[in-house]
């Protein structure tokens, strides 16, 4: 039953990612459904989360912790070797600094063709090969969870989280000298560096909220957290809708932005205000859902 639950959740997450990639399916004057099928983006954020959740869940169920650590190291080192040592077919020596000049980009183009991110074209930010270090990122989350669940004193737990965070952050930073910290292709140095920041942030939150009982500012994050999938999918669909609906030929999003903010604020402040208003608006929706115990989970 647990395996079936993992598989079901992974398929739903992957399906939601495909839904967002294809939305609004020929509405609002966009490409027809037939045209969409020819370029429908297959890799994406939720799709990667689905794959990483599926693989790591099965690893956790069937492997010891020591094995999981060895797998994480193998994924990170293996990805570094593939990206820096293997020649790219039709090109030769890899060029990490060039968006389409590495093995990950070549593999994405070879497998997905037109079904990659339209803004990039030459690679997929959540592509096949870069899923290897993303699996390591997911395993780092498992290791953090094991520390939280360990039968040790709370302050020792905080100390171990901070030590892990500082070690990983330093290691990722140094690795970045040789294998640049790069989010779009999820380099090994990026995975290690951000895992370190996450460990340290988790340690700080655990100490501040759980041990010291400071919960004054936590409701905002709890409200977002209990409906994370709902707000991710809903905000993505709404943003796409506002950009596609046009009044007098001008996107509705642009009209709202100009009328309420850009007409009296400098561009950088108007952009910031729009982002904050977007987050605050969704908070009101999510707070209403939370008060009524409406929690949409996968």
KOLVEXVEX-699630 format. One record per residue: x, y, z of N, C-alpha, C in turn; residue in one letter; residue number from 1. Coordinates in steps of 0.1 Angstrom, whole numbers, plus 5000, padded with zeros to 4 digits. Each point is the difference from the previous one (the first is absolute). Example, Ala and Ser with C-alpha at 12.3 -4.5 7.8 and 13.67 -1.06 7.14 Angstrom:
[[5132, 4943, 5078], [4991, 5012, 5000], [5009, 5012, 5000], 'a', 1]
[[4996, 5011, 4993], [5009, 5011, 5000], [4992, 5011, 5008], 's', 2]
***
This chain:
[[5008, 4988, 5000], [4992, 5012, 5000], [5008, 5013, 5000], 'x', 1]
[[5012, 4999, 5007], [5008, 5012, 5001], [5006, 5003, 4986], 'x', 2]
[[5005, 4990, 4993], [5005, 5001, 4987], [4990, 5006, 4990], 'x', 3]
[[4988, 4996, 5001], [4989, 5005, 4991], [4997, 5014, 5004], 'x', 4]
[[5000, 5004, 5012], [4998, 5014, 5004], [5011, 5009, 4995], 'x', 5]
[[5012, 4995, 5000], [5012, 5008, 4995], [4998, 5002, 4985], 'x', 6]
[[4996, 4989, 4993], [4999, 5001, 4985], [4988, 5009, 4997], 'x', 7]
[[4989, 4999, 5007], [4988, 5009, 4998], [5004, 5014, 5001], 'x', 8]
[[5007, 5004, 5011], [5004, 5014, 5003], [5009, 5005, 4989], 'x', 9]
[[5009, 4992, 4996], [5010, 5004, 4989], [4993, 5002, 4987], 'x', 10]
[[4990, 4992, 4997], [4993, 5002, 4987], [4991, 5012, 5000], 'x', 11]
[[4994, 5003, 5012], [4992, 5012, 5001], [5009, 5013, 4999], 'x', 12]
[[5011, 5000, 5007], [5009, 5011, 4999], [5005, 5002, 4985], 'x', 13]
[[5003, 4989, 4994], [5005, 5001, 4986], [4988, 5006, 4991], 'x', 14]
[[4988, 4995, 5002], [4989, 5004, 4993], [4997, 5015, 5002], 'x', 15]
[[5001, 5005, 5012], [4998, 5014, 5003], [5010, 5009, 4993], 'x', 16]
[[5012, 4995, 4999], [5011, 5007, 4993], [4997, 5001, 4985], 'x', 17]
[[4995, 4989, 4994], [4996, 5000, 4986], [4988, 5009, 4998], 'x', 18]
[[4991, 5001, 5009], [4988, 5008, 4999], [5005, 5015, 5000], 'x', 19]
[[5009, 5004, 5009], [5004, 5014, 5000], [5008, 5003, 4987], 'x', 20]
[[5007, 4991, 4995], [5008, 5002, 4988], [4991, 5002, 4988], 'x', 21]
[[4988, 4994, 5000], [4991, 5001, 4988], [4990, 5010, 5002], 'x', 22]
[[4997, 5005, 5012], [4990, 5010, 5002], [5002, 5012, 4992], 'x', 23]
[[4989, 5006, 4994], [4986, 4997, 5001], [4994, 4992, 4989], 'x', 24]
[[5008, 4992, 4993], [4994, 4990, 4990], [4992, 5006, 4989], 'x', 25]
[[5005, 5010, 4993], [4993, 5006, 4989], [4991, 5011, 5003], 'x', 26]
[[4998, 5004, 5013], [4991, 5011, 5003], [5008, 5013, 4999], 'x', 27]
[[4992, 5011, 5001], [5005, 5014, 4999], [5009, 5002, 4988], 'x', 28]
[[4997, 4994, 4989], [5008, 5003, 4988], [5013, 4993, 4999], 'x', 29]
[[5003, 4991, 5009], [5013, 4993, 4999], [5000, 4989, 4990], 'x', 30]
[[5011, 4993, 4998], [5001, 4990, 4990], [4990, 4989, 5002], 'x', 31]
[[4996, 4994, 4989], [4990, 4989, 5001], [5005, 4988, 5008], 'x', 32]
[[4991, 4991, 5004], [5005, 4989, 5007], [5009, 4991, 4992], 'x', 33]
[[4997, 4999, 4987], [5009, 4993, 4991], [5014, 5006, 4999], 'x', 34]
[[5000, 5013, 4999], [5013, 5007, 5000], [5008, 4999, 5013], 'x', 35]
[[4992, 5000, 5011], [5006, 4998, 5013], [5007, 4986, 5002], 'x', 36]
[[4993, 4990, 4994], [5006, 4986, 5001], [5014, 5000, 4994], 'x', 37]
[[5002, 5008, 4990], [5013, 4999, 4993], [5012, 5006, 5009], 'x', 38]
[[4996, 5009, 5010], [5010, 5007, 5007], [4998, 4999, 5015], 'x', 39]
[[4990, 4992, 5005], [4996, 4999, 5014], [5013, 4997, 5008], 'x', 40]
[[5003, 5008, 5010], [5012, 4998, 5008], [4998, 4988, 5009], 'x', 41]
[[5010, 4991, 4999], [4999, 4988, 5008], [5007, 5002, 5013], 'x', 42]
[[5013, 5003, 5001], [5007, 5003, 5012], [4995, 5012, 5007], 'x', 43]
[[5000, 5001, 5013], [4995, 5012, 5007], [5003, 4998, 5015], 'x', 44]
[[4996, 5010, 5008], [5003, 5000, 5015], [4992, 4989, 5006], 'x', 45]
[[4987, 4999, 4999], [4992, 4989, 5006], [5004, 4987, 4995], 'x', 46]
[[5003, 4999, 4987], [5004, 4987, 4994], [5013, 4995, 5007], 'x', 47]
[[5010, 5009, 5002], [5012, 4996, 5007], [4998, 4996, 5014], 'x', 48]
[[4991, 5008, 5007], [4997, 4996, 5014], [4994, 4986, 5000], 'x', 49]
[[4991, 4997, 4990], [4994, 4987, 5000], [5010, 4989, 4998], 'x', 50]
[[5009, 5002, 4991], [5011, 4990, 4997], [5009, 4998, 5012], 'x', 51]
[[5004, 5011, 5006], [5009, 4999, 5012], [4993, 4994, 5012], 'x', 52]
[[4988, 5004, 5002], [4992, 4994, 5011], [4999, 4985, 4998], 'x', 53]
[[4997, 4995, 4988], [4998, 4986, 4997], [5013, 4992, 5003], 'x', 54]
[[5010, 5005, 4994], [5013, 4993, 5001], [5005, 5000, 5014], 'x', 55]
[[5001, 5011, 5006], [5005, 5001, 5014], [4991, 4993, 5010], 'x', 56]
[[4987, 5000, 4998], [4991, 4993, 5009], [5003, 4985, 5000], 'x', 57]
[[5002, 4994, 4988], [5004, 4986, 4998], [5013, 4997, 5006], 'x', 58]
[[5010, 5009, 4998], [5013, 4998, 5006], [4999, 5000, 5016], 'x', 59]
[[4993, 5009, 5005], [4998, 5001, 5015], [4994, 4987, 5005], 'x', 60]
[[4990, 4995, 4993], [4993, 4988, 5005], [5009, 4987, 4999], 'x', 61]
[[5009, 5000, 4991], [5008, 4987, 4998], [5015, 5001, 5002], 'x', 62]
[[5005, 5012, 5005], [5014, 5001, 5002], [5003, 5005, 5014], 'x', 63]
[[5012, 4996, 5005], [5005, 5006, 5013], [5005, 5014, 4998], 'x', 64]
[[5001, 5007, 5011], [5004, 5014, 5000], [5014, 5001, 4993], 'x', 65]
[[5009, 4991, 5004], [5014, 5000, 4994], [4999, 4999, 4985], 'x', 66]
[[4991, 4992, 4995], [4999, 4998, 4985], [4995, 5013, 4994], 'x', 67]
[[4990, 5006, 5007], [4994, 5013, 4995], [5011, 5011, 4999], 'x', 68]
[[5009, 5000, 5009], [5011, 5010, 5000], [5010, 4997, 4988], 'x', 69]
[[5002, 4987, 4998], [5009, 4997, 4989], [4993, 5003, 4986], 'x', 70]
[[4987, 4998, 5000], [4993, 5003, 4987], [5001, 5015, 4998], 'x', 71]
[[4998, 5008, 5010], [5000, 5015, 4999], [5014, 5004, 4994], 'x', 72]
[[5011, 4995, 5006], [5013, 5003, 4996], [5002, 4996, 4985], 'x', 73]
[[4996, 4988, 4997], [5001, 4995, 4986], [4993, 5008, 4990], 'x', 74]
[[4988, 5005, 5004], [4992, 5008, 4991], [5007, 5014, 4997], 'x', 75]
[[5005, 5006, 5011], [5007, 5013, 4998], [5013, 4999, 4993], 'x', 76]
[[5008, 4990, 5003], [5013, 4999, 4993], [4998, 4995, 4986], 'x', 77]
[[4991, 4990, 4998], [4997, 4995, 4987], [4995, 5011, 4991], 'x', 78]
[[4991, 5009, 5004], [4995, 5011, 4992], [5012, 5009, 4996], 'x', 79]
[[5008, 5003, 5010], [5012, 5009, 4997], [5009, 4994, 4989], 'x', 80]
[[5002, 4987, 5001], [5009, 4993, 4990], [4993, 5000, 4987], 'x', 81]
[[4987, 4997, 4999], [4993, 5000, 4987], [5000, 5014, 4993], 'x', 82]
[[4999, 5010, 5008], [4999, 5014, 4995], [5013, 5006, 4996], 'x', 83]
[[5011, 4995, 5007], [5012, 5007, 4997], [5011, 4992, 4993], 'x', 84]
[[4998, 4986, 5000], [5010, 4992, 4994], [4996, 4993, 4987], 'x', 85]
[[4987, 4998, 4998], [4996, 4993, 4988], [4998, 5010, 4989], 'x', 86]
[[5004, 4997, 4988], [4998, 5009, 4989], [4985, 5000, 4996], 'x', 87]
[[4996, 5012, 4994], [4986, 5001, 4996], [4999, 4996, 4985], 'x', 88]
[[4991, 4990, 4997], [4999, 4996, 4986], [4998, 5011, 4990], 'x', 89]
[[5008, 5000, 4989], [4999, 5011, 4990], [5006, 5013, 5004], 'x', 90]
[[5006, 5001, 5012], [5006, 5012, 5005], [5014, 4998, 5005], 'x', 91]
[[5002, 4990, 5007], [5013, 4997, 5006], [5001, 5004, 5015], 'x', 92]
[[5010, 5008, 5004], [5001, 5003, 5014], [4988, 5008, 5005], 'x', 93]
[[4996, 4996, 5012], [4988, 5007, 5006], [5003, 5014, 5004], 'x', 94]
[[4990, 5009, 4999], [5001, 5014, 5004], [4989, 5003, 5010], 'x', 95]
[[5003, 4999, 5013], [4989, 5002, 5010], [4994, 5014, 4999], 'x', 96]
[[5008, 5010, 4997], [4996, 5014, 4999], [4991, 5003, 4989], 'x', 97]
[[4999, 4991, 4990], [4991, 5002, 4988], [4987, 4992, 5003], 'x', 98]
[[4988, 5007, 4999], [4988, 4993, 5004], [4997, 4987, 4992], 'x', 99]
[[5005, 4999, 4988], [4997, 4988, 4992], [5013, 4992, 4998], 'x', 100]
[[5011, 5003, 5007], [5013, 4994, 4997], [5004, 4989, 5009], 'x', 101]
[[4991, 4993, 5007], [5004, 4989, 5009], [4991, 4988, 4997], 'x', 102]
[[5004, 4989, 5007], [4993, 4987, 4997], [4986, 5000, 5004], 'x', 103]
[[4996, 5007, 5011], [4986, 5001, 5004], [4991, 5006, 4990], 'x', 104]
[[5005, 5011, 4994], [4992, 5007, 4989], [4999, 4991, 4988], 'x', 105]
[[5011, 4993, 4996], [4999, 4992, 4989], [4990, 4988, 5002], 'x', 106]
[[5000, 4994, 5012], [4991, 4990, 5003], [4985, 5005, 4999], 'x', 107]
[[4998, 5011, 5006], [4986, 5006, 5000], [4995, 5002, 4986], 'x', 108]
[[5009, 5006, 4991], [4996, 5002, 4986], [4997, 4987, 4993], 'x', 109]
[[5009, 4990, 5003], [4999, 4987, 4993], [4987, 4993, 5004], 'x', 110]
[[4996, 5001, 5013], [4989, 4992, 5005], [4987, 5008, 4998], 'x', 111]
[[5000, 5013, 5004], [4987, 5007, 5000], [4998, 5008, 4987], 'x', 112]
[[5010, 5004, 4993], [4998, 5007, 4988], [4993, 5014, 5002], 'x', 113]
[[4989, 5002, 4995], [4992, 5013, 5001], [4993, 5000, 5014], 'x', 114]
[[5000, 4990, 5008], [4993, 4999, 5012], [5008, 5005, 5012], 'x', 115]
[[5008, 5010, 4998], [5008, 5006, 5011], [4995, 5014, 5002], 'x', 116]
[[5006, 5007, 5010], [4996, 5013, 5004], [5002, 5009, 4988], 'x', 117]
[[4989, 5007, 4996], [5001, 5009, 4988], [5010, 5011, 5001], 'x', 118]
[[5001, 5006, 5013], [5009, 5011, 5002], [5015, 4996, 4998], 'x', 119]
[[5003, 4987, 5002], [5014, 4995, 4999], [5003, 4993, 4987], 'x', 120]
[[4991, 4991, 4996], [5001, 4993, 4988], [5011, 4990, 4999], 'x', 121]
[[5012, 5004, 5004], [5012, 4992, 4999], [5002, 4990, 5011], 'x', 122]
[[4992, 5002, 5011], [5001, 4991, 5012], [4987, 5000, 5008], 'x', 123]
[[4999, 4991, 5009], [4988, 5000, 5009], [5005, 5003, 5014], 'x', 124]
[[4995, 5010, 5007], [5005, 5003, 5013], [4997, 4988, 5010], 'x', 125]
[[4990, 4992, 4997], [4998, 4988, 5008], [5002, 4988, 4992], 'x', 126]
[[5011, 4999, 4993], [5002, 4989, 4990], [5004, 4987, 5006], 'x', 127]
[[5003, 4991, 4991], [5002, 4986, 5004], [5013, 4998, 5009], 'x', 128]
[[5011, 5005, 4994], [5013, 4997, 5007], [5001, 5008, 5013], 'x', 129]
[[4995, 5013, 5000], [5001, 5008, 5012], [4991, 4995, 5011], 'x', 130]
[[4992, 4990, 4997], [4991, 4994, 5011], [5009, 4992, 5009], 'x', 131]
[[5012, 4996, 4996], [5009, 4992, 5009], [5004, 5008, 5012], 'x', 132]
[[5005, 5013, 4999], [5003, 5007, 5012], [4987, 5005, 5007], 'x', 133]
[[4989, 5001, 4993], [4988, 5003, 5007], [4995, 4989, 5009], 'x', 134]
[[5003, 4987, 4996], [4998, 4989, 5009], [5008, 5001, 5013], 'x', 135]
[[5013, 5005, 4998], [5008, 5002, 5012], [4995, 5011, 5009], 'x', 136]
[[4994, 5010, 4994], [4994, 5011, 5008], [4988, 4994, 5008], 'x', 137]
[[4992, 4991, 4994], [4989, 4994, 5007], [5006, 4991, 5011], 'x', 138]
[[5011, 4993, 4998], [5006, 4992, 5010], [5005, 5008, 5012], 'x', 139]
[[5005, 5012, 4997], [5004, 5009, 5011], [4988, 5003, 5009], 'x', 140]
[[4988, 5002, 4994], [4988, 5002, 5008], [4997, 4988, 5009], 'x', 141]
[[5003, 4988, 4995], [4998, 4988, 5008], [5009, 5000, 5012], 'x', 142]
[[5013, 5004, 4997], [5010, 5000, 5011], [4996, 5010, 5011], 'x', 143]
[[4994, 5012, 4995], [4996, 5010, 5010], [4988, 4994, 5008], 'x', 144]
[[4991, 4993, 4993], [4989, 4994, 5008], [5005, 4990, 5010], 'x', 145]
[[5010, 4992, 4996], [5005, 4990, 5010], [5006, 5007, 5012], 'x', 146]
[[5007, 5011, 4998], [5005, 5008, 5011], [4989, 5005, 5009], 'x', 147]
[[4989, 5005, 4994], [4989, 5005, 5008], [4994, 4988, 5008], 'x', 148]
[[4999, 4988, 4995], [4994, 4989, 5006], [5009, 4992, 5009], 'x', 149]
[[5013, 5004, 5000], [5010, 4992, 5009], [4997, 5002, 5015], 'x', 150]
[[5002, 4990, 5007], [4998, 5000, 5015], [5012, 5006, 5007], 'x', 151]
[[5002, 5013, 4998], [5011, 5008, 5006], [4994, 5012, 5007], 'x', 152]
[[5008, 5007, 5008], [4996, 5012, 5006], [4997, 5011, 4990], 'x', 153]
[[4990, 5008, 5002], [4996, 5011, 4990], [5012, 5009, 4996], 'x', 154]
[[5008, 5004, 5010], [5011, 5009, 4997], [5011, 4993, 4992], 'x', 155]
[[5001, 4987, 5002], [5010, 4992, 4992], [4994, 4999, 4986], 'x', 156]
[[4987, 4999, 4999], [4994, 4999, 4986], [5003, 5013, 4993], 'x', 157]
[[4998, 5011, 5007], [5003, 5013, 4994], [5014, 5001, 4995], 'x', 158]
[[5009, 4996, 5009], [5014, 5001, 4997], [5004, 4992, 4988], 'x', 159]
[[4995, 4988, 4999], [5003, 4991, 4989], [4994, 5006, 4987], 'x', 160]
[[4989, 5006, 5000], [4994, 5006, 4988], [5009, 5012, 4996], 'x', 161]
[[5004, 5008, 5010], [5009, 5011, 4996], [5013, 4996, 4995], 'x', 162]
[[5006, 4989, 5006], [5013, 4995, 4995], [4998, 4995, 4986], 'x', 163]
[[4990, 4992, 4997], [4998, 4995, 4987], [4998, 5011, 4990], 'x', 164]
[[4992, 5011, 5004], [4998, 5011, 4992], [5012, 5008, 4996], 'x', 165]
[[5009, 5002, 5010], [5012, 5008, 4998], [5010, 4991, 4991], 'x', 166]
[[5000, 4987, 5003], [5009, 4992, 4992], [4996, 4999, 4985], 'x', 167]
[[4987, 4998, 4998], [4995, 4999, 4986], [5001, 5013, 4993], 'x', 168]
[[4997, 5011, 5006], [5001, 5013, 4994], [5014, 5003, 4996], 'x', 169]
[[5010, 4997, 5009], [5014, 5003, 4996], [5004, 4991, 4989], 'x', 170]
[[4996, 4987, 5001], [5005, 4991, 4989], [4994, 5003, 4987], 'x', 171]
[[4987, 5004, 5000], [4994, 5005, 4987], [5006, 5012, 4994], 'x', 172]
[[5004, 5009, 5009], [5006, 5013, 4996], [5014, 4997, 4993], 'x', 173]
[[5008, 4991, 5007], [5013, 4997, 4995], [4999, 4992, 4987], 'x', 174]
[[4990, 4990, 4999], [4998, 4993, 4988], [4996, 5009, 4988], 'x', 175]
[[4993, 5011, 5004], [4996, 5009, 4989], [5012, 5007, 4993], 'x', 176]
[[5012, 4999, 5006], [5012, 5006, 4993], [5003, 4991, 4988], 'x', 177]
[[4997, 4987, 5000], [5003, 4991, 4990], [4988, 4995, 4992], 'x', 178]
[[4988, 5000, 5006], [4988, 4996, 4993], [4989, 5011, 5005], 'x', 179]
[[4999, 5011, 4992], [4993, 5012, 5004], [4986, 4997, 5006], 'x', 180]
[[4996, 5007, 5010], [4987, 5000, 5006], [4990, 5005, 4990], 'x', 181]
[[4991, 4991, 4995], [4991, 5004, 4989], [4987, 4993, 5002], 'x', 182]
[[4990, 5007, 5003], [4987, 4994, 5002], [4993, 4994, 4988], 'x', 183]
[[5000, 5007, 4988], [4993, 4994, 4989], [5004, 4986, 4996], 'x', 184]
[[5013, 4997, 5002], [5005, 4986, 4997], [5003, 4992, 5013], 'x', 185]
[[4996, 5006, 5011], [5001, 4994, 5014], [5013, 4993, 5002], 'x', 186]
[[5011, 5008, 4999], [5013, 4994, 5001], [5002, 4994, 5014], 'x', 187]
[[5009, 4991, 5001], [5003, 4994, 5013], [5003, 5010, 5011], 'x', 188]
[[5008, 5010, 4996], [5004, 5010, 5010], [4987, 5008, 5005], 'x', 189]
[[4991, 5002, 4990], [4987, 5007, 5004], [4992, 4991, 5010], 'x', 190]
[[5000, 4987, 4997], [4992, 4991, 5009], [5006, 5000, 5014], 'x', 191]
[[5013, 4999, 5001], [5007, 5000, 5013], [4998, 5013, 5007], 'x', 192]
[[5003, 5011, 4993], [4999, 5014, 5006], [4986, 5003, 5005], 'x', 193]
[[4990, 4997, 4992], [4987, 5004, 5005], [4995, 4990, 5011], 'x', 194]
[[5005, 4988, 4999], [4996, 4990, 5011], [5006, 5006, 5014], 'x', 195]
[[5012, 5005, 4999], [5006, 5006, 5012], [4992, 5011, 5005], 'x', 196]
[[4995, 5009, 4991], [4992, 5012, 5005], [4987, 4995, 5006], 'x', 197]
[[4994, 4989, 4994], [4988, 4995, 5005], [5002, 4993, 5014], 'x', 198]
[[5010, 4993, 5002], [5003, 4994, 5013], [5001, 5011, 5010], 'x', 199]
[[5008, 5011, 4997], [5002, 5011, 5010], [4986, 5007, 5003], 'x', 200]
[[4992, 5002, 4989], [4988, 5007, 5002], [4990, 4991, 5008], 'x', 201]
[[5000, 4987, 4998], [4992, 4991, 5008], [5004, 5000, 5014], 'x', 202]
[[5013, 5000, 5003], [5005, 5000, 5013], [4996, 5013, 5008], 'x', 203]
[[5000, 5011, 4993], [4996, 5013, 5006], [4985, 5000, 5003], 'x', 204]
[[4992, 4995, 4990], [4986, 5000, 5002], [4996, 4990, 5012], 'x', 205]
[[5007, 4989, 5000], [4997, 4990, 5011], [5003, 5006, 5013], 'x', 206]
[[5012, 5006, 5001], [5004, 5006, 5013], [4990, 5012, 5004], 'x', 207]
[[4997, 5008, 4991], [4992, 5012, 5003], [4985, 4996, 5002], 'x', 208]
[[4994, 4991, 4992], [4986, 4997, 5001], [4997, 4989, 5010], 'x', 209]
[[5007, 4989, 4998], [4997, 4988, 5009], [5006, 5001, 5014], 'x', 210]
[[5012, 5005, 5001], [5007, 5000, 5013], [4997, 5012, 5008], 'x', 211]
[[4999, 5012, 4993], [4997, 5012, 5007], [4986, 5004, 5000], 'x', 212]
[[4992, 4993, 4992], [4986, 5002, 4999], [4995, 5013, 4994], 'x', 213]
[[5009, 5006, 4991], [4996, 5013, 4994], [4992, 4997, 4987], 'x', 214]
[[4987, 5001, 5001], [4991, 4996, 4989], [4993, 5012, 4995], 'x', 215]
[[5004, 5012, 5003], [4992, 5012, 4996], [4999, 5001, 4985], 'x', 216]
[[5011, 4998, 4993], [5000, 5002, 4986], [4999, 4987, 4992], 'x', 217]
[[4996, 4990, 5006], [5000, 4987, 4993], [4987, 4997, 4992], 'x', 218]
[[4989, 5007, 5003], [4987, 4997, 4994], [5001, 5002, 4985], 'x', 219]
[[5007, 5011, 4996], [5001, 5002, 4985], [5006, 4988, 4993], 'x', 220]
[[5010, 4994, 5006], [5007, 4989, 4993], [4992, 4987, 5002], 'x', 221]
[[4993, 4999, 5011], [4991, 4988, 5002], [4989, 5000, 4990], 'x', 222]
[[4994, 5012, 4998], [4988, 5001, 4991], [5005, 4997, 4985], 'x', 223]
[[5011, 5004, 4996], [5006, 4997, 4987], [5003, 4985, 5000], 'x', 224]
[[5006, 4995, 5010], [5005, 4986, 5000], [4989, 4989, 4999], 'x', 225]
[[4989, 5002, 5007], [4990, 4990, 5000], [4992, 4999, 4987], 'x', 226]
[[5002, 5010, 4992], [4993, 5000, 4986], [5010, 5004, 4990], 'x', 227]
[[5012, 4994, 5001], [5011, 5004, 4991], [4997, 4996, 4985], 'x', 228]
[[4995, 4988, 4998], [4997, 4996, 4986], [4989, 5009, 4995], 'x', 229]
[[4990, 5002, 5008], [4988, 5008, 4995], [5005, 5014, 4996], 'x', 230]
[[5008, 5007, 5008], [5004, 5013, 4996], [5010, 5000, 4988], 'x', 231]
[[5008, 4990, 4999], [5010, 4999, 4989], [4992, 4999, 4987], 'x', 232]
[[4991, 4990, 4999], [4992, 4998, 4988], [4991, 5012, 4998], 'x', 233]
[[4993, 5005, 5010], [4991, 5011, 4998], [5006, 5013, 4996], 'x', 234]
[[5011, 5003, 5006], [5007, 5013, 4997], [5006, 4999, 4986], 'x', 235]
[[5005, 4988, 4996], [5005, 4998, 4986], [4990, 5002, 4990], 'x', 236]
[[4988, 4994, 5002], [4989, 5001, 4991], [4994, 5014, 4999], 'x', 237]
[[4999, 5007, 5011], [4995, 5013, 5001], [5010, 5010, 4993], 'x', 238]
[[5013, 4998, 5002], [5010, 5009, 4994], [4999, 4998, 4985], 'x', 239]
[[4999, 4988, 4995], [4999, 4998, 4986], [4987, 5006, 4994], 'x', 240]
[[4989, 4999, 5007], [4987, 5005, 4996], [5001, 5016, 4998], 'x', 241]
[[5006, 5006, 5011], [5001, 5015, 4999], [5009, 5005, 4989], 'x', 242]
[[5009, 4991, 4996], [5009, 5004, 4989], [4994, 4998, 4987], 'x', 243]
[[4990, 4991, 4999], [4995, 4997, 4987], [4987, 5007, 4997], 'x', 244]
[[4992, 5004, 5010], [4988, 5007, 4998], [5003, 5014, 4996], 'x', 245]
[[4995, 5005, 4989], [5003, 5013, 4995], [4988, 5009, 4999], 'x', 246]
[[5002, 5013, 5004], [4990, 5010, 4999], [5005, 5011, 4991], 'x', 247]
[[4994, 5002, 4989], [5005, 5010, 4990], [5014, 4996, 4995], 'x', 248]
[[5003, 4987, 5000], [5013, 4996, 4995], [5011, 5000, 5010], 'x', 249]
[[4997, 5004, 5012], [5010, 5001, 5011], [4997, 4989, 5010], 'x', 250]
[[5010, 4992, 5004], [4998, 4989, 5010], [4994, 5006, 5013], 'x', 251]
[[4991, 4993, 5006], [4994, 5005, 5013], [5010, 5002, 5011], 'x', 252]
[[5010, 4991, 5000], [5011, 5001, 5010], [5007, 5014, 4999], 'x', 253]
[[5003, 5003, 4988], [5007, 5013, 4997], [4992, 5012, 5004], 'x', 254]
[[4987, 4999, 4997], [4991, 5011, 5003], [4999, 5002, 5016], 'x', 255]
[[4998, 4989, 5007], [5000, 5001, 5014], [5013, 5006, 5006], 'x', 256]
[[5011, 4995, 4995], [5013, 5004, 5005], [5002, 5015, 4997], 'x', 257]
[[4996, 5004, 4988], [5002, 5014, 4997], [4991, 5009, 5007], 'x', 258]
[[4988, 4997, 5001], [4990, 5009, 5007], [5002, 5001, 5015], 'x', 259]
[[5004, 4989, 5006], [5001, 5000, 5015], [5014, 5003, 5005], 'x', 260]
[[5010, 4997, 4992], [5013, 5002, 5006], [5010, 5008, 4991], 'x', 261]
[[5001, 4996, 4987], [5011, 5006, 4992], [4997, 5014, 4996], 'x', 262]
[[4987, 5004, 5002], [4996, 5014, 4997], [5006, 5010, 5010], 'x', 263]
[[5004, 4995, 5012], [5005, 5010, 5010], [5013, 4995, 5007], 'x', 264]
[[5004, 4988, 4997], [5012, 4995, 5007], [5011, 4998, 4989], 'x', 265]
[[5013, 5001, 5004], [5011, 4997, 4991], [4999, 4985, 4997], 'x', 266]
[[5005, 4995, 4988], [4999, 4986, 4996], [5004, 4990, 5010], 'x', 267]
[[5011, 5002, 5007], [5005, 4989, 5009], [4991, 4999, 5012], 'x', 268]
[[4994, 5011, 5005], [4991, 5000, 5011], [4987, 4995, 4996], 'x', 269]
[[4995, 5004, 4988], [4988, 4995, 4995], [5000, 4984, 4999], 'x', 270]
[[5011, 4995, 4995], [5001, 4986, 4998], [5000, 4993, 5014], 'x', 271]
[[5007, 5006, 5010], [5000, 4994, 5013], [4986, 5000, 5006], 'x', 272]
[[4994, 5012, 4999], [4986, 5001, 5006], [4990, 4990, 4994], 'x', 273]
[[5002, 4998, 4986], [4991, 4990, 4994], [5002, 4986, 5006], 'x', 274]
[[5013, 4997, 5001], [5003, 4986, 5006], [4995, 4999, 5014], 'x', 275]
[[5001, 5010, 5008], [4996, 5000, 5014], [4984, 4999, 5001], 'x', 276]
[[4994, 5008, 4991], [4985, 4999, 4999], [4995, 4987, 4996], 'x', 277]
[[5007, 4993, 4991], [4997, 4987, 4995], [5000, 4990, 5012], 'x', 278]
[[5011, 5000, 5007], [5002, 4991, 5011], [4990, 5003, 5011], 'x', 279]
[[4997, 5013, 5003], [4990, 5003, 5010], [4986, 4996, 4996], 'x', 280]
[[4997, 5002, 4987], [4987, 4996, 4995], [4997, 4986, 5002], 'x', 281]
[[5010, 4992, 4996], [4998, 4985, 5002], [5000, 4996, 5014], 'x', 282]
[[5007, 5008, 5009], [4999, 4997, 5014], [4986, 5001, 5005], 'x', 283]
[[4993, 5010, 4996], [4986, 5002, 5004], [4991, 4988, 4996], 'x', 284]
[[5003, 4996, 4988], [4992, 4988, 4995], [5003, 4988, 5008], 'x', 285]
[[5013, 4997, 5002], [5004, 4989, 5008], [4996, 5000, 5014], 'x', 286]
[[5000, 5012, 5006], [4996, 5002, 5014], [4985, 4996, 5001], 'x', 287]
[[4992, 5005, 4990], [4986, 4996, 5000], [4998, 4985, 4999], 'x', 288]
[[5008, 4994, 4991], [4999, 4985, 4999], [5004, 4993, 5013], 'x', 289]
[[5010, 5005, 5007], [5005, 4994, 5012], [4990, 5001, 5011], 'x', 290]
[[4994, 5011, 5001], [4989, 5002, 5011], [4989, 4990, 4998], 'x', 291]
[[4997, 4997, 4987], [4989, 4990, 4998], [5005, 4986, 4998], 'x', 292]
[[5013, 4998, 5004], [5006, 4987, 5000], [5000, 4994, 4986], 'x', 293]
[[5002, 5008, 4990], [5001, 4996, 4986], [5015, 4998, 4997], 'x', 294]
[[5005, 4988, 5000], [5014, 4997, 4998], [5001, 4990, 4988], 'x', 295]
[[5004, 5005, 4989], [5001, 4992, 4988], [5014, 4994, 4999], 'x', 296]
[[5001, 4987, 5001], [5013, 4993, 5000], [5000, 4989, 4989], 'x', 297]
[[5012, 4996, 4997], [5002, 4990, 4990], [5005, 4987, 5007], 'x', 298]
***
